[in-house]
């Protein structure tokens, strides 16, 4: 079996793959207390070796701030996340639910 007990997934691959003009990288989404697994650390090290962006984010807001910092998403003038931010928050919530079972 693959990652999180699902067939077809490779252990260590990150939750988000970011591809945008001029920006590519990987983001691992973790709960507040979440830590990288050994395969995730190996993938991170491989990215660092080749100069590829890799980030570990915690909670609901941190991934959104990271994507803003990378210039991939922007907040609207009234500071509400664009739909992608909502999608990231939903993914983080689902991951947290799955890990608490």
SELUM-650984 format. One record per residue: residue in three letters; x, y, z of N, C-alpha, C, CB in turn; chain. Coordinates in steps of 0.02 Angstrom, whole numbers. Each point is the difference from the previous one (the first is absolute). Glycine has a CB too. Layout:
R  type    n_px    n_py    n_pz   ca_px   ca_py   ca_pz    c_px    c_py    c_pz   cb_px   cb_py   cb_pz  mol
R   ALA       X       Y       Z       X       Y       Z       X       Y       Z       X       Y       Z    A
...
// end
This chain:
R  type    n_px    n_py    n_pz   ca_px   ca_py   ca_pz    c_px    c_py    c_pz   cb_px   cb_py   cb_pz  mol
R   UNK      41     -59       0     -41      59       0      43      62       0     -90     -62      60    A
R   UNK      62     117     -83      36      62      -5     -10      45      60     -10      -8    -122    A
R   UNK      15      71     111      -6      50      53     -68      -3      32      82      72     -59    A
R   UNK     -84     -65     124     -61       0      40     -45     -59     -17       6     124       5    A
R   UNK      25    -182     -22     -38     -60     -13     -38      -1     -65      -9     -10     120    A
R   UNK      27      54    -167     -36       4     -63      44     -29     -56     -64     101      40    A
R   UNK      36    -145     -79      36     -28     -57      16      54     -51     -57    -111      18    A
R   UNK     115     105     -49      19      45     -53      35      63      22     -95     -44     -60    A
R   UNK      99      57     125      35      59      24      70     -21      25    -110      56      31    A
R   UNK     158     -13     -43      68     -14      20      15      34      67      35     -10    -120    A
R   UNK      -8     -27     167      16      28      65      50      56      -9     -22    -110      56    A
R   UNK      11     164     -19      47      55       0     -18      57     -47      84     -81      28    A
R   UNK    -128      69     -76     -20      54     -45     -41      52      38       2     -78     -99    A
R   UNK       7     142      83     -33      53      37     -75       6     -17     109      61       4    A
R   UNK    -144     -24      37     -72      10      -9     -16      46     -58     -15     -19     121    A
R   UNK      56      72    -131     -13      48     -53      61       6     -46     -79      63      74    A
R   UNK      65     -63    -138      51      15     -50     -17      68     -29      21    -124     -28    A
R   UNK      25     170      34     -13      69     -22      35      11     -67     -11      41     120    A
R   UNK     -30     -25    -171      27      15     -66     -33      65     -23      19    -124     -28    A
R   UNK      22     174      19     -23      66     -20      56      30     -42     -76      16     104    A
R   UNK      62      30    -150      55      29     -39      56      26      46     -82      30     -91    A
R   UNK     141     -58      84      57      22      39       5     -30      69      -6     102     -64    A
R   UNK     -43    -140      85       0     -29      67     -20     -73      -3     -28     113      51    A
R   UNK      69    -155     -22     -22     -69      10      29     -24      66      -7     -22    -125    A
R   UNK     -30     -20     158      23     -25      64     -51     -48      29      64     105      19    A
R   UNK     -50    -126      41     -42     -50      34     -16      25      70      51     -93     -67    A
R   UNK    -113      77      89     -22      21      66     -29     -61      36     -24     118     -41    A
R   UNK      49    -130     100     -27     -52      43     -44      33      52     102     -75     -17    A
R   UNK    -164      52      22     -49      28      47      -2     -43      62     -69      47     -95    A
R   UNK      78     -15     152       0     -35      64     -48      33      49     119     -36     -20    A
R   UNK    -142      -3      67     -38      28      55      49      40      43     -85     -95       0    A
R   UNK      60     130      50      43      42      42      58     -41      30     -98      73      27    A
R   UNK      85    -135      -9      52     -42      31      32     -49     -49     -62      11     107    A
R   UNK      42      -9    -170      23     -49     -49      74       6     -15    -113       1     -48    A
R   UNK     144     -57      34      72      -3     -17       9     -42     -63      33      12     122    A
R   UNK      22       2    -157      15     -38     -60      17     -73      17      40     105     -56    A
R   UNK     -62    -150      12      19     -70       5      70      -8     -31    -122     -40      -4    A
R   UNK     152     -17      14      66     -13     -30      -1       8     -76      26     -78      95    A
R   UNK     -76      49    -131      -1      10     -73     -10      73     -20     -46    -116     -11    A
R   UNK       7     153      51      -9      72     -14      64      39      10    -120     -10      34    A
R   UNK     158      -8      17      65      33      11      48     -15     -58     -17      -9     125    A
R   UNK      16     -53    -150      42     -18     -57     -19      41     -61      12    -116      46    A
R   UNK     -77     125     -58     -22      40     -58      21      73       9     -98     -78     -17    A
R   UNK      90     104      78      21      69      15      74       8     -15     -89      11      88    A
R   UNK     129     -58     -64      73       4     -10      18      -2     -74      17     -55     111    A
R   UNK     -53      14    -149      12      -4     -72     -16      67     -33     -27    -123       2    A
R   UNK     -28     153      18     -18      66     -27      54      51      16    -122     -27      11    A
R   UNK     144      28      52      52      48      20      64     -11     -39     -51       5     115    A
R   UNK      69     -68    -126      61     -16     -38      -2      29     -70      11    -105      67    A
R   UNK     -71     107     -97      -8      24     -69     -27      71      -5     -18    -117     -32    A
R   UNK      15     153      89     -22      69      -1     -74      10     -15     114      28     -35    A
R   UNK    -154     -78      52     -72       3     -12     -35      21      65       7     -89     -91    A
R   UNK     -54     134      86     -37      23      59     -38     -57      33     -10     113     -51    A
R   UNK      15    -117     116     -38     -48      40     -15      34      66      54    -102     -56    A
R   UNK    -116      99      76     -20      31      63     -47     -46      38      14     114     -50    A
R   UNK      -7    -111     116     -46     -34      45     -41      55      33      79    -100      20    A
R   UNK    -145      93     -25     -44      50      31     -44     -34      52       1      70    -105    A
R   UNK     -21     -30     154     -42     -26      54     -63      42       6     102     -42      62    A
R   UNK    -157       9     -46     -63      35      11     -34      20     -64      46      41     106    A
R   UNK     -95       4     -99     -41      19     -57      26      61     -37     -97     -47      60    A
R   UNK     127      95     -25      20      63     -31      71      -2     -29     -76      58      79    A
R   UNK     119     -98     -49      70       0     -21       9     -19     -74      30     -29     116    A
R   UNK     -66     -22    -142       9     -15     -71     -22      58     -45     -17    -121      27    A
R   UNK     -34     156      -7     -23      57     -40      52      55       0    -119     -28      27    A
R   UNK     147      43      32      53      51       4      61     -19     -43     -39      30     116    A
R   UNK      56     -94    -114      57     -24     -40     -13      11     -74      26     -86      88    A
R   UNK     -85      66    -111     -17       9     -71      -2      74     -19     -65    -106       2    A
R   UNK      45     149      44       4      72     -12      73      22      -5    -109      17      62    A
R   UNK     151     -41     -17      71      18      -1      33     -23     -65       3      -8     125    A
R   UNK     -23     -50    -150      27     -26     -62     -29      37     -61      16    -112      55    A
R   UNK     -66     155     -44     -31      37     -54     -48     -40     -42     101      67      -2    A
R   UNK    -126    -122      29     -45     -44     -37     -73      21      10      83     -93      12    A
R   UNK    -101     115      48     -67      25      13       5      68      33     -45    -117      12    A
R   UNK      -8     156     -18      -4      65      32     -66       5      37      74      53     -88    A
R   UNK     -73     -15     142     -63      13      35     -34      59     -32      46     -46     108    A
R   UNK    -111      46    -105     -38      56     -25      10      60      46     -86     -77     -52    A
R   UNK      68     135      30      10      61      38     -30      -4      70       1      63    -106    A
R   UNK     -58     -97     113     -32      -5      66      24     -61      39    -100      59     -46    A
R   UNK     157     -87      27      35     -52      37     -35     -67       5      48      91      62    A
R   UNK     -92    -107    -107     -29     -67      -1      41     -43     -48    -116      44      27    A
R   UNK     129    -106      -9      39     -42     -46     -39     -13     -64      58     -53      97    A
R   UNK     -21      49    -152     -31     -20     -63     -19     -73       5      65      87     -66    A
R   UNK    -105    -112      21     -22     -70       5      56     -51      10     -94      33     -71    A
R   UNK     152     -22      42      55     -47      11      17      -5      73      44      25    -114    A
R   UNK     -44      32     149      14      -1      72     -52     -41      38      53     112     -11    A
R   UNK    -116    -105      -9     -52     -40      31      12     -74     -14     -81      95     -12    A
R   UNK     102    -111     -49      13     -69     -18      57     -28      42     -40      21    -117    A
R   UNK      93      18     127      56     -22      41     -24     -13      72      82      65     -73    A
R   UNK    -123     -19      99     -26      -9      68     -41     -64       5      -2     124      16    A
R   UNK     -37    -139     -68     -40     -62       1      45     -61      -1     -93      59     -58    A
R   UNK     147     -57      19      47     -56      -3      32     -10      68      21      21    -123    A
R   UNK       0      33     155      30      -4      66     -49     -31      49      73     100     -24    A
R   UNK    -136     -78      22     -50     -26      45     -11     -75     -12     -55     112       3    A
R   UNK      52    -132     -65     -10     -71     -16      59     -42      24     -69      32     -99    A
R   UNK     129      -6      90      59     -36      24      -2      -7      76      67      43     -98    A
R   UNK     -86      11     131      -4      -3      73     -53     -50      22      37     119       7    A
R   UNK     -93    -121     -41     -54     -48      18      25     -71     -10     -88      84     -33    A
R   UNK     123     -97     -23      23     -67     -15      53     -24      49     -25      21    -118    A
R   UNK      66      24     143      53     -19      47     -25      -7      71      81      58     -73    A
R   UNK    -140     -30      88     -25      -5      68     -43     -62      11       3     124       6    A
R   UNK     -14    -162     -60     -41     -61       6      38     -56      32     -62      35    -100    A
// end
